[in-house]
Amino acid sequence: MMRTSFIVFFTFFMITLKGFSEVVPKTYEAIPTSTDIKIDGKLNDEAWKSANIAGDFIQLEPVEAAAVTQRTEVRVLYDNTAIYVFARLYDNRPDSILHELGNRDEGLNLNADGFRFAFDPYNKRQSGYVFIVTASGVQTELLDDDLTFDAVWQSSVLIDNEGWTVEMKIPYSAIRFPSASVQTWGLQFARSIRRNREYDQWTLTPKEVQNRLMYWGTMTGIHDIKPPVRLTMTPYFSVYAERAPRFENGVKVGNDNSFSYAGGADIKYGIDERFTLDMTLLPDFSQVQSDNKIKNISTFETIYDENRPFFEEGTNLFSKGNLFYSRRIGETPSLFYDVPYLLEEGETIDKNPDKAKLYNSTKISGRTDKGLGIGFLNAVTGNTYATVNKTDGTSRKILTEPLTNFNIFILDQQFKYNRNVFFINSNVTRDGKARDANVSTLQGSYENKKNTYRIVGSGSFSHVTEWTESKQQKDGYMYYVSVDKIKGRSQFGASIETANEKYDKNDLGYNFYRDYTSVYAYWSLIAFNPFWKYFRQGNITPYLYRAGRLSSANKLTELTAGFNFFLLANNNWSAYCDFGTSLEDGWDYYEPRIEGRFQRSPKSGFGSVNFTTNYNKRLAFDFGGRFTVIKEWDYSTEGFYINPIFRVNDKFSLKLENYVDFYSKSRGFIDYNSADDLILYGGRAITTITNTLTGRYLFKNDMSLSLSGRYYWSEGFYSQLYQLLDNGELEAMNFTDLSAYNFNSNYFTIDLVYNWRFAPGSSFIATFKNITLTDDNNTDFSYLENFNHTLSAPQTNSISLKFLYYLDYQYFVKKKA
C-alpha cells in the first residue's frame, strides 16, 4: 500500500512540473597577455582591463533555468606559462557569505560559498578539469569527478562590501592540452551560494543529463601556447618511533621500542603533452589513517578504503572494469596467520610483519588527441619474512609472502556521443612456485545521439595458476549486459550478469560471488525541480533482483523486490528510505564454507530510514535506523545511528558518530568437523557499538590539527548449536556449552595529525597514533566495562614526522632565465 501511494504521489507532481528551457551553448574569447599578474584577489593589474567579461549566469539549483539571485562576472587571460581567472561574485549580503576554513581538497564538503572554473582542453566533451576555490580560500581540484587528482596552482580571495573575489593562476605544467597552434576548449564557470543552497552556472547543464560536458560552452582565442616540460619531484624524509607490547604465550612481558628513518621521492614527468609518468620510490605510508577494523565472522573478507596517497591519486582510469583493488599491493602476507602453526618445538615468534614491503610503484597514463586513453601501473613488493627464535639462541626466517610483481594495463577509446570501448588487463606474478593470476575485461558502452539511452556490454576472463603438489590451472569467465534510459524524469533499466564457478579476480581485485546469474531491473521517477510547497527535489525507485546458482540449473539464491525514495525539503533537510522483501526462500552457497554445500535462507523483510538536517546550521544531525526480520527463525536485526555535527566556528568543528546494531537469534557458521563431515552453525545474539569522534582546528588555511578517535565493540553470545543437513536445513543439536565460540572484540584507535602545507605542494606532517586491539570470549562485561578494560589493555603507540618539499623544473628554468 505504501509503495503504491508513493508511486501515485510522484507521478502526479512529475506531470505538473514545467519543462526545461532549451540550452544554448555560449562562447568566450580568452585574451593573451604579456604583463605580469599578481595573484592577490584584486582587480588592479593592468592586464585585466583587456579581458572579456563572462556574465549572464543562470540558476541550476534550486530551480533549473530560473534567474540568479546574485550577479557574477568572470575574466580569463593567458600567457606562455599559465591561464589566469578573475571572478567577481557579487552579493548584496556580504556579511552572510559563508566561509568555513578547511584543508586542501575539502572545498566540496565545507560550509562555504565557492567558485569553480572548469575546462576541457581537448574539447571532446568526455573529460574535463575542475578548479574550485571557496570564499575562505580553500583549493580543490578534480579531473572529471575524480577528487584524487592533484595539481599545484595559485589562488587568492577577498571579501568586501560588494561580495567576494577570487583570482587564480593555473600553470600549464598542472594540466594536459594539445600542441595545436590554435585551440578551442570546452568551458564552464559556476558558483555556489551556500546559505541558499543555490548553484549558478555560466552555461546551463540540465539536471536530467548524465554527461554534463555535452552542454558546456567553448573558449576560443587560445593560440601559440606550448606544453611545457612537466617534471616535478617531491622528495621526503621521515622519522618514526614506536612502542609496542611484547607477549609470551599470550601474556604481556614488556614493551619493544623501535626507531627508524626513511627517505624517498614521488616523481612526475610529462613524457609529452598527453602522457605522464608518475613514480614513487621507497614510499613511507606510516602516516596514513588507521583502518576502521571490525569483527568479521562472515565468509567474505573485509574491504578497507585506500588511504595511501600514491594509490589514491590518478587511478580513476585503472578502476574501469572493477579489476583493481589497490590494497592488494602491500597487503597482509598470505602466510601471516600460519606462522604460529609453522613453529618447531620451543620456537617463539620474534617478528612477523603484517604488510608486504613495497619497493616502488610506477604509473603511466594519458590520452591521445583522438581519444585513446592508455594507462599502465606497476608495483613490486619484496620477499616478506617472519623471524622466529630457536632454543639455542639462533633464529631462522619463514617466507610469508614471496617477491610479487603487480601490473595493470588499460586501453580506453572514447567516441562521439559519450560512447567508449576499453580493454583492461591485470597480472600478478609471484616468485617461485606460488599463485599467479591474469584477468582481462573488454567492455563497450553505446549511447544514442541524444544521450537518452545507453547499452553496456562486457566480458571478462580469468586465468589462475596455483601450486600444491603439482601445477593447477583454472579458467573463469564473467559477462554483463545492461540497457538503461538515462535521461529525463522517468529513467529505467535492466541488467544481467553471469560468472562461472572458476572466475577469480581476487589477486589484484576482489569478487565475493562466483557461479551465479543475476538479473536486476528498476524504474525511477525523478523530480529535478521544486514541487508542491515543501520539497526541492525527490525521486522514487522500485526495483527487482533475482540471482541463481549457475552450476545448479540456476537454482534460486535470492529473489528480492523493493523500493527506495529520496526527498530534499526546502529547509535543506533530506530523507532517504529503502524497503523490501524477499519473495521466495533462497539458497546460500557461501555461509557453509564447504564447496558444494548450501543452506536454505527463509524469506525476510528489510528497511532503512536515513535523515539529515540542514548543514548550514551550526548544529546538524545525521540519524536513522534499519531493520531485518526473518519470521521463520524469529530472527531480527535492529540498528540505529545518530551523528551530531557541531561547527563551533569557521575554524573549529566536531563530529560524533554513534552506531548501534542488535542481532537477535541470528544463525551462522561456526565450525567444521572434518572427521564426521559436520558443518556446525550457531544461534547467537550479537551487539555491536561503534563510536567515532572527529575534530579539527584550523589555525589558518593549510595548517590544521585533526583528531580521529574510534572505539568499536562487538560481542557475540552463542546459545544454540545446529547441524547443517544435506538438504540445506538446520537441525538443532543437544549441546549447551558454546562459550568457546563467544567473542568479545574491542578495537580502539586514535589518530592525531598536525598538517602544515607551508608552500605549494610542500608539507610538514606530524602524527601520533594509538592502537589497542583485544579479542577474547568473555561476554560478562557491559559496554562501559569493556571500554574501561580496553583503555588499560596493552597498546601500540607511534610518532611520525614527515617533511615533503615540492620541486618544479619550470621554477628553475624561470629562475635561470
C-alpha positions in Angstrom: 0.0 0.0 0.0 2.8 2.4 1.0 4.7 1.7 -2.3 1.6 2.3 -4.4 1.0 5.6 -2.6 4.5 6.9 -3.3 4.3 5.9 -7.0 1.0 7.8 -7.4 2.4 10.8 -5.4 5.5 11.1 -7.5 3.7 10.5 -10.8 1.3 13.4 -10.0 4.0 16.0 -9.3 6.1 14.9 -12.3 3.2 15.6 -14.6 2.6 19.1 -13.1 6.3 20.3 -13.4 7.3 22.7 -16.0 9.5 21.6 -18.9 13.2 22.5 -19.3 14.3 25.6 -21.2 16.3 24.9 -24.4 20.0 25.1 -23.7 22.1 27.4 -25.9 25.9 26.9 -25.5 27.9 30.0 -25.0 31.3 31.1 -26.4 34.0 33.1 -24.5 37.2 34.5 -26.1 40.3 34.4 -23.9 42.8 37.2 -24.4 46.6 36.8 -24.3 48.7 38.9 -22.0 52.4 39.7 -21.7 52.3 41.6 -18.5 52.8 40.1 -15.0 49.7 39.4 -12.9 49.9 39.4 -9.1 47.6 36.7 -7.6 46.1 38.8 -4.7 42.3 38.8 -5.4 42.4 42.4 -6.5 41.3 43.7 -10.0 44.1 46.2 -10.1 46.5 44.6 -12.6 46.6 46.5 -16.0 46.2 43.2 -17.9 42.6 42.7 -16.6 41.4 45.7 -18.4 41.7 43.9 -21.8 39.9 40.8 -20.7 36.4 39.9 -21.9 33.7 39.5 -19.2 31.6 36.4 -18.9 28.3 37.0 -17.2 24.6 36.2 -17.5 24.7 33.2 -15.2 21.7 31.0 -14.8 20.4 29.0 -11.9 20.7 25.2 -11.7 19.8 24.8 -8.1 17.2 25.0 -6.6 15.1 25.9 -9.7 16.6 25.0 -13.0 16.7 27.8 -15.6 15.5 30.4 -13.0 17.1 33.8 -12.7 20.0 34.0 -10.3 19.8 35.9 -7.0 23.3 37.3 -7.3 25.4 38.6 -10.2 28.7 37.0 -11.3 31.4 38.3 -13.7 34.4 36.3 -14.8 37.5 37.2 -16.8 40.1 34.9 -18.4 43.7 35.7 -19.6 46.6 33.5 -20.6 50.3 33.8 -21.3 53.1 31.4 -22.2 53.1 29.7 -18.8 49.6 29.8 -17.3 46.0 30.6 -17.6 44.5 33.3 -15.3 41.0 33.7 -14.0 39.4 36.6 -12.1 35.8 36.3 -10.8 33.8 39.0 -9.1 31.0 37.3 -7.2 28.5 40.0 -6.2 26.5 39.5 -3.0 24.0 42.0 -1.6 24.6 40.4 1.9 28.4 40.2 2.1 28.1 39.7 5.9 26.2 36.4 5.2 28.8 34.9 2.9 29.7 31.5 4.5 33.5 30.9 4.7 34.4 27.9 6.8 38.1 27.1 6.8 39.4 23.8 5.7 42.3 21.7 4.5 43.2 21.5 0.8 40.8 19.4 -1.3 38.0 19.8 1.2 36.2 22.5 -0.7 33.2 20.4 -1.6 32.4 19.5 2.0 32.8 22.9 3.7 30.1 25.2 4.8 31.3 27.9 2.4 30.5 29.7 -0.8 32.6 28.6 -3.8 33.6 29.3 -7.4 34.6 26.8 -10.0 36.5 27.1 -13.2 36.1 24.0 -15.5 37.6 23.3 -18.9 38.1 20.5 -21.4 41.3 21.3 -23.3 40.7 18.6 -26.0 37.0 19.7 -26.4 36.0 16.1 -26.6 33.1 16.6 -24.1 34.1 13.5 -22.1 36.8 14.6 -19.7 37.5 17.9 -18.0 39.5 19.7 -15.3 37.7 21.5 -12.4 39.4 24.0 -10.2 37.5 25.2 -7.1 38.2 28.0 -4.6 35.9 28.6 -1.6 35.2 32.1 -0.1 37.7 31.0 2.7 40.4 30.3 0.1 40.4 26.5 0.2 41.6 25.0 -3.0 40.1 21.8 -4.6 40.7 20.3 -8.0 39.1 17.4 -9.9 39.7 15.6 -13.1 36.1 14.7 -14.1 34.7 13.6 -10.8 38.0 12.2 -9.5 38.9 14.1 -6.3 42.2 12.3 -6.1 43.6 14.3 -9.0 46.3 16.6 -7.5 47.9 19.7 -9.0 49.9 22.7 -7.8 48.4 26.2 -8.6 47.8 29.5 -7.0 44.7 31.4 -5.8 43.6 34.3 -3.6 40.3 35.5 -2.3 39.0 38.7 -0.8 35.6 39.5 0.8 34.5 43.1 0.5 31.3 45.2 0.7 30.3 44.1 -2.9 30.6 40.3 -2.2 33.9 38.5 -2.8 36.5 38.0 -5.4 38.8 35.1 -6.5 41.9 35.2 -8.6 43.5 32.0 -9.9 46.7 31.1 -11.8 46.8 27.6 -13.3 50.2 26.7 -14.7 50.3 24.7 -17.9 52.5 22.1 -16.0 49.4 21.2 -13.9 47.3 20.2 -16.9 47.4 18.4 -20.3 46.4 20.1 -23.5 47.1 19.5 -27.3 50.0 21.0 -29.1 47.9 22.7 -31.8 48.7 26.3 -32.6 45.0 27.3 -32.4 42.9 25.7 -29.7 39.2 25.6 -28.7 38.5 24.4 -25.2 35.2 23.3 -23.5 34.4 25.8 -20.8 32.2 26.2 -17.7 32.0 28.6 -14.8 29.9 28.1 -11.7 29.4 29.5 -8.2 27.6 28.2 -5.1 25.8 30.4 -2.6 25.8 28.1 0.4 23.2 29.8 2.6 20.6 29.4 -0.1 21.9 26.1 -1.5 21.9 28.0 -4.8 24.1 26.8 -7.6 24.6 29.1 -10.7 26.2 28.3 -14.0 27.5 30.2 -16.9 26.0 27.7 -19.4 23.2 25.5 -18.1 23.7 21.8 -17.8 20.3 20.2 -17.4 19.8 18.1 -14.3 18.3 15.3 -16.3 21.5 14.6 -18.2 24.4 12.4 -17.1 27.2 13.8 -19.3 27.3 17.4 -18.2 30.2 18.3 -20.5 28.0 18.0 -23.6 26.4 21.3 -22.5 29.5 23.2 -21.6 30.3 26.4 -23.6 33.5 26.9 -25.6 36.6 29.1 -25.1 38.3 30.4 -28.1 41.2 32.8 -28.6 43.9 30.4 -27.3 46.8 30.2 -29.7 50.5 29.7 -29.8 50.9 28.1 -26.4 53.2 25.2 -25.9 53.0 22.4 -23.4 56.0 22.9 -21.0 58.4 20.3 -19.8 56.4 18.7 -17.0 58.9 17.5 -14.4 58.3 17.7 -10.7 59.8 15.8 -7.8 58.6 15.7 -4.2 61.4 14.2 -2.0 60.6 13.3 1.6 62.3 12.5 4.8 60.6 10.9 7.7 61.4 9.6 11.2 59.3 7.0 13.0 59.3 5.8 16.6 57.1 3.0 18.0 56.4 1.5 21.4 54.7 -1.9 21.1 53.8 -4.6 23.7 55.8 -7.8 23.7 54.0 -11.0 24.5 55.0 -14.5 25.5 52.3 -17.3 25.5 49.7 -14.6 25.2 50.9 -12.6 28.2 52.5 -9.2 28.1 56.0 -9.4 29.4 57.2 -5.9 28.4 57.5 -3.4 25.6 59.6 -3.2 22.5 60.8 0.3 21.4 61.9 0.9 17.8 63.1 3.8 15.8 63.6 4.2 12.1 64.0 6.8 9.4 63.3 6.8 5.7 63.7 8.8 2.6 62.3 8.6 -0.9 60.5 10.6 -3.5 57.5 11.0 -5.8 58.4 11.9 -9.3 56.1 13.1 -12.1 57.4 13.5 -15.7 55.4 14.6 -18.7 56.5 12.2 -21.4 54.8 14.5 -23.9 51.8 16.9 -23.7 49.5 13.9 -23.3 51.2 11.3 -21.1 52.6 11.4 -17.6 55.0 9.1 -15.8 54.2 9.0 -12.0 56.6 7.1 -9.8 57.1 6.6 -6.1 60.4 5.4 -4.8 60.8 3.8 -1.3 57.4 5.1 -0.2 56.6 5.6 3.5 53.0 5.0 4.5 53.4 5.2 8.3 51.2 8.3 8.5 48.1 7.0 6.7 44.8 6.9 8.5 44.2 3.9 10.7 41.8 1.3 9.2 38.3 1.0 10.7 38.7 -2.6 11.8 35.7 -4.7 12.5 35.0 -8.2 13.9 34.4 -10.2 10.7 32.6 -13.5 11.2 31.3 -13.7 7.6 32.6 -15.8 4.8 33.9 -12.7 3.0 37.0 -10.6 3.6 36.8 -7.0 4.9 37.3 -4.4 2.3 39.1 -1.3 3.5 39.4 2.2 2.0 42.7 3.2 0.3 44.5 5.9 2.3 47.9 5.8 0.7 48.3 9.0 -1.4 50.1 7.4 -4.4 47.3 4.8 -4.9 44.6 7.4 -4.3 45.7 9.9 -6.9 45.2 9.5 -10.6 43.9 5.9 -10.5 40.5 6.6 -11.9 41.4 5.2 -15.3 42.5 1.9 -13.7 39.2 1.5 -11.8 37.4 0.6 -15.0 36.2 -3.0 -15.2 36.4 -3.3 -11.4 39.7 -5.3 -11.6 41.8 -3.1 -9.4 41.7 -3.0 -5.6 44.9 -1.2 -4.7 45.0 -2.5 -1.2 46.2 -5.8 -2.7 49.6 -4.1 -3.2 51.4 -4.4 0.1 48.6 -6.3 1.8 48.9 -8.8 4.7 51.2 -11.7 3.7 49.3 -14.8 2.7 51.1 -16.9 5.4 50.9 -14.2 8.2 48.3 -16.1 10.2 50.0 -19.5 9.6 53.3 -18.7 11.3 52.3 -19.9 14.8 51.5 -23.3 13.2 54.8 -23.5 11.4 56.9 -23.2 14.6 59.1 -26.1 15.7 59.2 -27.2 19.3 60.5 -24.4 21.6 60.5 -21.7 18.9 59.0 -18.3 19.5 58.0 -15.5 17.1 60.3 -12.5 17.1 59.0 -10.6 14.1 56.0 -11.2 11.8 55.4 -8.2 9.5 51.7 -7.7 8.8 52.3 -5.9 5.5 54.5 -6.8 2.5 57.2 -4.2 1.8 56.5 -2.0 -1.2 59.7 -1.2 -3.1 58.4 1.1 -5.8 55.4 1.7 -8.0 55.0 3.4 -11.3 52.1 4.8 -13.3 51.9 6.0 -16.9 48.7 7.4 -18.1 47.3 9.8 -20.6 45.0 10.2 -23.7 45.9 10.7 -27.3 44.4 13.5 -29.4 42.0 11.0 -30.9 40.6 10.0 -27.5 42.6 6.8 -26.8 43.4 6.6 -23.1 46.4 4.5 -22.2 47.3 3.5 -18.7 50.0 1.3 -17.1 50.6 0.7 -13.4 53.4 -1.5 -12.0 54.3 -2.2 -8.4 56.8 -4.5 -6.8 56.7 -5.9 -3.2 59.7 -7.7 -1.8 60.1 -11.0 0.0 58.4 -10.9 3.4 59.8 -13.0 6.2 58.8 -13.8 9.7 61.7 -14.2 12.1 61.5 -16.9 14.8 63.9 -17.5 17.7 65.2 -21.0 18.4 66.0 -22.6 21.7 69.8 -22.5 21.1 69.8 -18.7 20.7 69.8 -18.6 16.9 67.0 -17.6 14.6 65.5 -18.6 11.3 63.2 -17.0 8.7 59.9 -18.1 7.4 58.8 -16.8 4.0 55.3 -15.4 4.4 55.0 -13.7 1.0 57.3 -14.0 -2.0 58.6 -11.2 -4.2 55.5 -10.1 -6.2 55.0 -8.1 -9.3 51.7 -6.3 -9.9 50.7 -5.0 -13.3 47.5 -3.4 -14.7 47.2 -2.1 -18.3 44.3 -0.4 -20.0 43.3 1.0 -23.4 40.2 3.2 -23.3 38.9 4.6 -26.6 36.3 7.4 -26.5 34.0 8.2 -29.3 31.4 10.9 -30.1 28.1 11.0 -28.1 29.7 9.6 -24.9 30.4 6.2 -26.4 33.5 4.2 -25.5 35.3 0.8 -25.6 38.0 -0.2 -23.2 40.2 -3.2 -22.6 41.9 -3.8 -19.2 44.3 -6.5 -18.0 45.6 -7.2 -14.6 48.5 -9.5 -13.9 50.1 -10.7 -10.7 53.3 -12.8 -10.8 54.9 -14.2 -7.7 58.4 -15.6 -7.4 58.8 -19.3 -7.3 56.1 -21.9 -7.2 53.4 -19.6 -6.0 50.0 -18.5 -7.2 49.9 -16.3 -10.3 46.9 -14.7 -11.9 45.8 -12.9 -15.1 42.5 -11.3 -15.7 41.2 -9.3 -18.7 38.0 -7.4 -19.4 36.6 -5.9 -22.6 33.7 -3.5 -22.3 31.8 -1.2 -24.6 29.2 1.5 -23.9 26.9 2.9 -26.6 24.5 5.9 -26.3 22.2 7.3 -28.9 22.9 10.8 -30.3 20.5 12.5 -27.8 22.2 10.6 -24.9 18.8 9.3 -23.9 19.6 5.6 -23.9 22.7 3.5 -23.0 23.7 -0.1 -23.7 26.7 -1.6 -21.9 28.2 -4.9 -22.6 31.3 -6.5 -21.0 33.1 -9.8 -20.9 35.9 -10.9 -18.5 38.3 -13.8 -18.5 40.5 -15.0 -15.6 43.4 -17.5 -15.6 44.9 -18.6 -12.3 47.9 -20.9 -11.7 48.4 -22.4 -8.3 51.0 -24.9 -7.0 50.1 -27.6 -4.5 51.9 -30.9 -5.2 51.6 -30.1 -8.9 50.7 -27.2 -11.1 47.0 -26.4 -11.1 45.2 -24.1 -13.5 41.7 -22.7 -13.7 40.0 -20.5 -16.2 36.8 -18.5 -15.5 34.6 -16.0 -17.2 32.1 -13.3 -16.4 29.8 -11.2 -18.6 27.5 -8.3 -18.1 24.8 -6.6 -20.3 22.6 -3.6 -19.3 20.1 -1.4 -21.1 19.1 1.9 -19.5 17.2 5.1 -20.2 19.5 7.7 -18.6 17.8 11.0 -19.4 14.5 12.6 -18.4 12.2 12.5 -15.4 11.4 8.8 -16.0 14.5 6.6 -16.1 14.6 2.8 -16.1 16.8 -0.1 -17.0 17.6 -3.8 -16.7 20.8 -5.8 -16.5 22.1 -9.4 -16.4 25.4 -10.6 -15.0 26.8 -14.1 -15.1 30.1 -15.6 -13.7 31.1 -19.2 -13.7 32.5 -21.1 -10.6 36.1 -20.6 -11.6 36.0 -16.8 -12.3 38.6 -15.3 -9.9 39.9 -11.7 -9.9 41.0 -11.6 -6.2 44.7 -11.3 -6.7 44.5 -7.6 -7.7 40.8 -7.0 -7.4 38.0 -8.7 -5.4 34.9 -10.6 -6.1 32.8 -12.1 -3.3 30.5 -14.1 -5.5 31.1 -16.7 -8.2 28.9 -19.2 -10.1 25.8 -17.1 -10.4 23.5 -15.4 -12.9 21.7 -12.3 -11.6 19.1 -10.0 -13.2 18.3 -6.5 -11.9 15.5 -4.2 -13.1 14.4 -0.7 -11.9 12.3 2.3 -12.7 13.0 5.8 -11.3 10.7 8.8 -11.3 12.7 11.9 -10.6 11.7 15.5 -9.7 14.6 17.7 -10.5 12.9 21.0 -9.5 10.8 22.1 -6.5 7.3 20.6 -6.3 4.3 21.5 -4.1 5.3 23.7 -1.2 7.8 21.7 0.8 10.3 19.9 -1.4 13.2 20.9 -3.7 14.0 17.5 -5.2 12.8 13.9 -5.0 12.8 10.5 -6.6 11.4 7.1 -6.1 12.8 3.8 -7.5 11.0 0.4 -7.3 13.4 -2.5 -8.2 13.5 -6.3 -8.6 16.6 -8.5 -8.2 17.0 -12.2 -8.8 20.1 -14.4 -8.5 20.6 -18.1 -9.2 23.4 -20.7 -8.9 24.8 -21.1 -12.4 26.1 -24.7 -11.9 22.9 -25.9 -10.3 20.5 -25.2 -13.1 20.2 -21.5 -12.0 18.8 -22.6 -8.6 17.4 -19.6 -6.8 19.7 -17.9 -4.3 17.8 -14.6 -3.9 14.6 -13.0 -5.2 14.0 -9.5 -3.8 11.6 -6.7 -4.5 11.7 -3.3 -3.0 11.7 0.4 -3.5 13.6 3.5 -2.2 13.0 7.2 -2.3 14.8 10.4 -1.7 13.4 13.8 -0.6 15.1 17.1 -0.2 13.0 19.7 1.6 13.0 23.4 1.3 14.6 23.7 4.7 17.5 21.6 3.5 16.5 18.5 5.5 16.7 15.3 3.5 15.4 11.8 3.8 16.4 8.5 2.1 14.4 5.3 2.7 14.7 1.8 1.4 12.2 -1.0 2.0 11.9 -4.5 0.5 11.2 -8.2 1.0 12.4 -11.5 -0.4 9.7 -13.2 -2.4 10.9 -16.8 -2.1 13.2 -18.8 0.1 16.8 -18.7 -1.2 19.8 -21.0 -1.0 23.1 -19.7 0.4 26.2 -21.5 -1.0 28.7 -19.2 0.8 27.9 -19.4 4.5 28.5 -23.2 4.8 32.2 -22.6 3.8 32.4 -26.0 2.2 32.3 -26.3 -1.6 29.0 -27.8 -2.9 27.1 -27.4 0.4 24.2 -25.0 0.8 21.8 -23.6 3.4 18.2 -22.6 3.0 17.6 -18.9 3.7 14.0 -18.2 4.7 12.1 -15.2 3.3 12.9 -11.9 5.0 11.8 -8.3 5.1 14.1 -5.2 5.5 14.0 -1.5 5.6 16.1 1.6 6.5 15.4 5.3 7.1 18.0 8.0 6.9 17.7 11.7 7.6 20.0 14.7 7.5 19.3 18.1 8.9 20.4 21.5 7.5 24.2 21.5 7.3 24.1 25.3 7.1 23.2 25.4 10.8 25.9 25.4 13.5 24.5 22.1 14.9 23.3 19.5 12.4 22.5 15.8 12.6 22.6 12.6 10.6 20.3 10.0 12.0 18.3 6.9 11.1 17.7 3.3 11.6 17.4 -0.1 9.9 15.8 -3.5 10.4 15.7 -7.0 9.0 13.2 -9.7 10.0 13.1 -13.4 9.3 9.8 -14.6 10.8 10.5 -18.3 10.5 13.6 -18.1 12.7 12.2 -15.4 15.0 15.2 -13.5 13.8 15.6 -9.8 13.7 18.2 -7.1 13.5 17.7 -3.5 14.6 20.2 -0.8 14.1 20.2 3.0 14.6 22.6 5.8 14.5 22.8 9.5 15.4 25.7 11.6 14.4 25.7 15.2 15.7 27.9 17.7 13.8 28.9 20.8 15.7 30.6 23.7 13.9 31.8 25.8 16.8 33.1 28.5 14.4 34.8 28.7 11.0 38.0 27.2 12.5 36.8 24.5 14.9 34.3 21.7 14.2 33.4 18.4 15.9 31.5 15.3 14.8 30.5 12.3 16.9 29.3 9.2 15.1 27.3 6.6 17.1 26.1 3.3 15.5 24.3 0.6 17.5 23.3 -2.8 16.0 21.5 -5.7 17.6 21.2 -9.1 16.0 18.7 -11.4 17.7 18.7 -15.2 17.1 20.8 -15.0 14.0 22.4 -18.1 12.7 25.8 -18.6 11.1 28.7 -20.9 10.5 31.0 -21.6 13.5 33.0 -24.8 12.8 33.6 -27.8 10.5 34.2 -31.3 11.9 36.1 -32.9 9.1 36.2 -36.3 10.8 32.5 -36.6 10.8 31.9 -34.2 7.9 29.7 -32.0 10.1 29.1 -28.3 9.3 28.1 -26.6 12.5 26.1 -23.4 12.8 25.5 -21.4 15.9 22.4 -19.5 17.1 23.7 -16.2 18.5 22.9 -12.8 19.8 25.3 -10.0 18.7 25.6 -6.5 19.8 27.9 -4.0 18.0 28.5 -0.4 19.0 30.8 2.0 17.2 31.7 5.5 18.4 33.9 7.8 16.4 34.9 11.3 17.4 36.5 13.5 14.8 37.6 17.1 15.5 39.5 19.6 13.6 41.0 23.0 14.3 42.3 25.2 11.5 44.9 27.7 12.6 44.7 29.0 9.1 44.1 27.5 5.7 46.6 24.7 5.1 47.5 24.5 8.7 45.4 22.2 10.9 45.3 19.9 13.8 42.9 17.0 13.4 41.8 14.2 15.8 40.1 10.9 15.0 39.3 8.6 17.9 37.3 5.4 17.3 36.0 2.7 19.7 34.5 -0.4 18.2 32.9 -3.1 20.4 31.3 -6.3 19.2 30.0 -9.1 21.4 28.6 -12.4 20.3 26.9 -14.9 22.6 26.1 -18.4 21.3 23.1 -20.3 22.8 22.2 -23.0 20.3 24.1 -25.4 18.1 22.8 -26.5 14.7 23.9 -29.1 12.2 23.6 -28.3 8.5 21.9 -31.2 6.8 22.5 -32.3 3.2 19.1 -30.8 2.1 20.2 -27.3 3.4 18.1 -27.3 6.6 19.4 -26.6 10.0 18.8 -29.2 12.7 19.2 -28.3 16.4 21.7 -30.3 18.4 21.7 -31.0 22.1 24.9 -29.2 23.0 24.7 -26.4 25.6 28.2 -25.2 26.3 29.1 -22.9 23.4 31.2 -20.4 25.4 34.3 -21.3 23.3 32.6 -19.7 20.3 31.6 -16.5 22.1 33.5 -13.4 21.2 34.2 -10.0 22.7 36.2 -7.7 20.4 37.4 -4.3 21.3 39.2 -2.1 18.9 40.3 1.4 19.9 42.4 3.8 17.7 43.5 7.4 17.9 45.0 9.4 15.1 46.2 12.9 15.9 47.6 14.8 12.9 49.2 18.2 12.5 49.4 19.2 8.9 51.1 22.4 7.6 51.2 23.0 3.9 53.9 25.7 4.1 54.4 26.1 0.3 52.6 24.9 -2.8 52.9 21.1 -2.9 55.1 21.1 0.2 54.1 19.9 3.7 55.3 19.1 7.2 53.2 16.4 8.9 53.4 15.1 12.4 51.2 12.2 13.6 50.6 10.4 16.8 48.8 7.0 16.8 47.4 4.8 19.5 46.1 1.3 18.6 44.5 -1.1 21.0 43.1 -4.4 19.8 41.7 -7.1 22.1 39.8 -10.3 21.4 38.5 -12.8 23.9 35.3 -14.8 24.6 34.3 -13.1 27.9 30.8 -11.8 27.4 30.1 -10.9 31.0 31.0 -7.2 30.7 28.9 -4.2 29.8 29.8 -1.6 27.2 31.3 0.8 29.8 33.3 -2.1 31.5 34.7 -3.2 28.1 35.7 0.4 27.3 37.5 0.8 30.6 39.3 -2.6 30.1 40.3 -1.5 26.6 41.9 1.7 27.9 44.0 -0.3 30.3 44.9 -3.0 27.7 48.3 -3.2 26.0 48.6 -0.7 23.3 50.9 0.3 20.4 51.9 4.0 20.3 53.8 5.6 17.5 55.0 9.1 16.5 55.9 10.0 12.9 57.4 13.2 11.5 57.5 13.7 7.7 58.8 16.6 5.6 57.9 16.8 1.9 59.2 19.5 -0.5 57.8 20.1 -4.0 60.3 20.9 -6.8 59.2 22.0 -10.2 61.6 22.1 -13.2 59.8 25.1 -14.5 60.8 27.1 -11.5 64.5 26.5 -12.1 64.1 27.3 -15.8 62.4 30.6 -15.0 65.0 31.5 -12.3 67.8 30.8 -14.7 66.2 32.9 -17.4 
